[in-house]
Amino acid sequence: MVASQISDVILAPARLDYTPEVARATASIFERVRRVIPEIEWPVHAPYIAAINELKRERNAIILAHNYQTPEIFHGVADLAGDSLALARQAARTDAEVIVLCGVHFMAETAKLLCPEKTVLIPDLEAGCSLASSITAEDVRLLRHRYPGVPVVSYVNTSAAVKAESDICCTSANAVEVVESLNSGRVIFLPDEFLGRHIAGQTKVDVILWRGHCEVHERFSAADLRLYREQNQDVQILAHPECPPDVLAEADFVGSTSGMIRYVDQRRPTRVVLITECSMSDNVAVEFPQTEFVRPCNLCPHMKRITLPKILHSLETLQYQVVVEPAVAEKARRAVERMLHVVERPTQ
């Protein structure tokens, strides 16, 4: 039996009771999310939310949640939330002794790189990523051999072992800035081919690409976007740069998850569709009730492995702890810190 199957058996506790005390403790949270979580579902979520929020205080723990987590996690138990860059920064700054990363494994590894002295947990070991699994450290070494002297930029959606073989990391929000910070006429960018093509269109740097894809974003098509326009008058379409080029060409705006949120905040569109993982629309809709969100329904199966019962179990047992081999961690940390130095340096 594999680890995920074992955890699924363990993580099938008796249903927690929805008591008047739990209702009172979670009432303010439900008022915040009632537009995106049906009232009939709340008695299922609320007991776990109450138990998690109490236990994390006892453990001196903090919960970090990615934008693609479901609303009951994102708004119910997360102390800090956001995109990959935000989570990396927040992990580095927290004073908590325990970090529970509600996202996928490479994000938990990144938190461990920046907080080596802290206990970093991921509620399900099988919460992976198609991009991270599309390339190995050996692949990077072979690329360096083929293109000697060319710097390697690795997207944060990679394992610690791949980061360790890279010169610097980036996110979708800062990729162009990071590529140009190297002052090189040519760079190797990995692993997302579509994001790499998008970057190449915004810089004079010659970008060597790897053919990795996100299994969520690659499923969108330009035909999908045209259908959204036909069915929803005045809809504005915001697409993540991990989508195929024809999708990006059809969109009104292309940007990272943080860029999408900023667009909605600044433009306040009447109707919008976010061409990215499904749960993000629910999470952003809580903040902008005046905007109608058309929901595409491409779910990340890895993100959805993280659930409230698993988070509670993780806090109770301190499983599953993320460990990165010291020699790998040192090199990978350097690549992440170089990225943070680029994006946090003062502007002239």
C-alpha positions in Angstrom: 0.0 0.0 0.0 1.5 3.4 -1.0 1.8 6.3 1.4 -1.2 8.1 0.0 -3.4 5.1 0.4 -2.2 4.6 3.9 -3.0 8.3 4.7 -6.5 8.0 3.1 -7.3 5.0 5.4 -5.9 6.9 8.5 -7.6 10.1 7.5 -11.2 8.7 7.6 -12.1 9.7 11.1 -15.6 9.7 12.5 -17.4 12.9 11.4 -16.9 15.7 13.9 -20.1 17.1 15.4 -21.5 20.4 14.4 -22.3 21.8 17.8 -23.7 25.2 18.8 -20.2 26.0 20.1 -18.7 25.2 16.7 -21.4 27.2 14.9 -20.6 30.2 17.1 -16.8 29.8 16.6 -17.1 29.7 12.8 -20.0 32.1 12.2 -17.9 35.0 11.0 -16.0 32.7 8.6 -19.2 31.4 7.1 -20.5 34.9 6.6 -17.4 35.7 4.6 -17.7 32.6 2.4 -21.4 32.0 2.1 -21.5 33.2 -1.5 -19.1 30.3 -2.5 -19.9 27.6 0.0 -23.5 26.3 0.2 -25.1 26.6 3.6 -25.9 22.9 3.5 -22.2 22.1 3.4 -21.1 24.2 6.3 -21.9 21.7 9.1 -19.4 19.3 7.4 -16.6 21.9 7.1 -17.1 23.9 10.3 -16.1 21.3 12.9 -12.8 20.7 11.2 -12.2 24.5 10.8 -12.8 25.0 14.5 -10.6 22.1 15.5 -7.8 23.2 13.2 -7.8 26.8 14.3 -7.7 25.8 17.9 -4.9 23.2 17.4 -2.7 25.4 15.4 -2.6 27.9 18.3 -1.6 25.1 20.6 1.2 23.9 18.2 2.4 27.5 17.5 1.7 26.5 13.9 0.9 28.6 10.8 -1.0 27.4 7.7 0.0 28.7 4.3 -2.5 28.1 1.5 -2.0 28.5 -2.2 -4.7 30.3 -4.3 -5.8 27.0 -5.8 -6.9 25.5 -2.4 -10.7 25.2 -1.8 -12.5 28.1 -0.1 -13.0 26.2 3.2 -9.2 25.9 3.5 -8.2 29.2 1.9 -10.7 31.3 3.9 -11.4 28.9 6.8 -8.0 28.0 8.2 -5.2 29.7 6.3 -3.2 32.3 8.2 -1.4 33.4 5.0 -2.4 32.8 1.4 -1.4 33.7 -2.1 0.7 32.6 -5.1 4.0 30.8 -5.1 6.1 34.0 -4.5 3.9 35.2 -1.7 4.1 31.8 0.0 7.9 31.8 -0.3 8.2 35.2 1.2 5.7 34.4 4.0 7.5 31.2 4.9 10.8 33.1 5.2 9.2 35.6 7.6 7.1 33.5 9.9 7.9 33.1 13.6 5.8 30.0 14.0 7.5 26.7 14.9 5.4 24.6 12.5 4.4 25.4 8.9 1.6 23.5 7.3 1.8 24.0 3.6 -1.6 23.6 1.9 -0.5 23.3 -1.7 1.8 20.9 -3.5 5.1 19.2 -2.6 7.5 21.6 -4.3 5.9 24.5 -2.4 6.5 22.7 0.9 10.1 22.0 -0.1 10.5 25.7 -0.9 9.2 26.6 2.6 11.6 24.1 4.1 14.5 25.6 2.1 13.8 29.1 3.5 13.0 27.8 7.0 15.4 24.9 7.6 15.0 25.2 11.4 11.2 24.9 11.3 9.0 21.8 11.0 7.3 22.0 7.6 4.4 19.7 7.0 2.4 18.7 3.9 -0.9 17.0 4.7 -0.6 14.6 1.8 2.7 13.3 0.4 1.1 12.6 -3.0 0.2 16.2 -3.6 2.5 16.6 -6.6 2.7 18.7 -9.7 2.9 17.7 -13.4 5.4 20.5 -14.1 7.7 19.5 -11.2 7.6 15.9 -12.3 8.4 16.8 -16.0 12.1 17.4 -15.3 14.9 15.9 -13.1 18.2 17.1 -11.8 19.9 14.9 -14.4 18.0 16.6 -17.2 19.3 19.9 -16.0 22.9 18.6 -15.9 22.5 17.4 -19.5 21.2 20.8 -20.6 24.2 22.4 -19.0 26.4 20.1 -20.9 24.6 20.8 -24.2 24.7 24.6 -23.6 27.9 25.3 -21.7 28.0 28.6 -19.9 24.2 29.4 -20.4 22.5 30.3 -17.1 19.6 28.1 -16.0 16.3 29.8 -14.7 14.0 27.3 -13.0 10.4 28.1 -12.4 9.5 27.5 -8.7 7.3 24.6 -9.9 10.3 22.3 -9.6 11.7 20.0 -7.1 14.5 21.1 -4.7 16.9 18.8 -6.6 16.2 20.7 -9.9 16.4 24.1 -8.1 19.8 23.0 -6.8 21.1 22.5 -10.4 19.8 26.0 -11.4 21.3 29.5 -11.2 18.1 31.2 -10.1 14.4 30.6 -9.6 11.4 32.6 -10.8 7.7 32.7 -10.6 5.2 33.5 -13.3 4.9 37.0 -11.7 8.6 37.8 -11.9 9.9 35.6 -14.7 10.8 38.4 -17.2 12.5 40.4 -14.5 14.5 37.4 -13.3 15.6 36.5 -16.9 16.8 40.0 -17.7 18.6 40.3 -14.3 21.1 37.8 -15.5 22.5 40.1 -18.2 22.9 37.2 -20.5 22.0 37.1 -24.2 20.8 33.5 -23.7 19.1 31.5 -20.9 17.8 28.1 -20.3 14.2 28.3 -19.0 12.5 25.3 -17.5 10.3 23.4 -17.2 7.1 25.2 -18.5 7.2 25.5 -22.3 4.2 27.9 -22.6 5.4 30.2 -19.8 8.8 30.2 -21.5 7.3 31.2 -24.8 5.4 34.0 -23.1 8.6 35.3 -21.5 10.5 35.0 -24.8 7.9 37.4 -26.4 8.7 40.0 -23.8 12.4 40.1 -23.9 15.3 40.2 -26.3 17.0 37.3 -24.5 17.2 34.1 -26.4 15.2 31.6 -24.3 15.9 27.9 -24.6 12.8 25.9 -23.6 11.9 22.6 -22.0 8.7 20.9 -23.0 7.0 20.7 -19.6 3.3 21.5 -19.2 0.8 22.1 -16.5 -2.0 19.5 -16.8 -4.6 22.0 -15.7 -3.6 25.0 -17.9 -2.7 23.0 -21.0 -6.3 21.7 -21.3 -7.7 25.2 -22.0 -8.1 26.1 -25.7 -8.8 29.3 -27.7 -12.2 27.7 -28.6 -13.1 27.6 -24.9 -12.4 31.3 -24.6 -14.5 32.2 -27.6 -17.3 30.2 -26.2 -17.1 32.1 -22.9 -17.4 35.3 -24.9 -20.4 34.0 -26.8 -22.2 32.9 -23.7 -21.4 35.8 -21.4 -21.8 39.4 -22.6 -19.0 41.8 -21.8 -16.9 39.1 -20.1 -13.2 39.9 -19.5 -10.9 37.0 -19.8 -7.8 36.7 -17.7 -5.4 33.9 -18.5 -2.4 32.4 -16.7 0.8 32.3 -18.8 1.1 28.5 -18.3 -1.8 28.2 -20.9 -1.1 27.5 -24.6 -0.1 30.4 -26.8 -3.5 30.4 -28.7 -5.3 30.8 -25.4 -3.0 33.7 -24.3 -3.6 35.4 -27.7 -7.4 35.2 -27.1 -7.3 36.6 -23.6 -7.8 40.2 -22.5 -5.1 40.0 -19.9 -2.2 37.5 -19.3 -0.7 37.3 -15.8 0.1 35.4 -12.7 -2.5 34.6 -10.1 -1.5 37.7 -8.2 -1.6 39.7 -11.4 -5.2 38.5 -12.0 -6.3 39.5 -8.6 -4.7 42.9 -9.0 -6.5 43.3 -12.4 -9.9 42.6 -10.8 -9.1 44.9 -7.9 -8.1 47.8 -10.2 -10.6 47.4 -13.0 -13.6 46.0 -11.1 -15.1 44.3 -14.2 -18.8 43.4 -14.2 -18.1 39.9 -15.4 -14.8 38.0 -15.6 -13.4 34.5 -16.2 -10.1 33.4 -14.8 -8.4 30.9 -17.1 -6.6 28.9 -14.4 -7.4 26.4 -11.6 -11.1 26.3 -10.7 -10.9 27.1 -7.0 -9.2 30.4 -7.5 -12.4 31.9 -8.9 -14.2 31.0 -5.7 -11.5 32.4 -3.5 -11.2 35.7 -5.4 -15.0 36.0 -5.6 -15.2 36.4 -1.8 -13.2 39.6 -2.1 -15.1 41.1 -5.0 -18.8 40.5 -4.6 -19.7 43.1 -7.2 -18.0 41.1 -9.9 -19.6 38.0 -11.5 -17.1 35.2 -11.9 -17.8 32.8 -14.7 -16.3 29.5 -13.5 -14.2 27.3 -15.7 -13.9 23.9 -14.1 -10.4 22.6 -14.6 -9.4 21.2 -11.3 -5.9 20.3 -10.1 -6.1 16.8 -8.8 -2.9 17.3 -6.7 -4.2 20.5 -5.0 -7.4 18.7 -4.2 -5.6 16.0 -2.3 -5.3 18.6 0.5 -8.5 18.5 2.7 -9.6 19.7 6.1 -9.4 16.2 7.7 -5.9 15.8 6.4 -4.8 19.2 7.7 -6.2 18.3 11.1 -4.4 14.9 11.0 -1.2 16.6 10.0 -1.4 19.0 13.0 -2.3 16.2 15.4 0.5 13.9 14.4 3.0 16.3 12.8 2.9 14.3 9.6 4.1 14.5 6.9 7.4 16.3 7.6 9.2 17.6 4.5 12.9 16.9 4.5 15.5 18.1 2.0 19.0 16.6 1.9 21.4 19.3 3.3 23.7 19.5 0.3 20.8 19.8 -2.1 19.1 22.3 0.2 22.1 24.6 0.4 22.3 24.9 -3.4 18.5 25.1 -3.9 18.2 27.8 -1.2 20.8 29.9 -3.0 18.7 29.8 -6.2 15.5 30.8 -4.4 17.3 33.6 -2.4 18.7 35.0 -5.6 15.2 35.3 -6.9 14.0 37.0 -3.8 17.0 39.4 -4.0 16.0 40.4 -7.5 12.3 41.1 -6.8 12.9 42.8 -3.4 15.8 45.1 -4.4 14.9 48.8 -4.4 14.0 50.4 -7.7 16.2 53.2 -9.0 
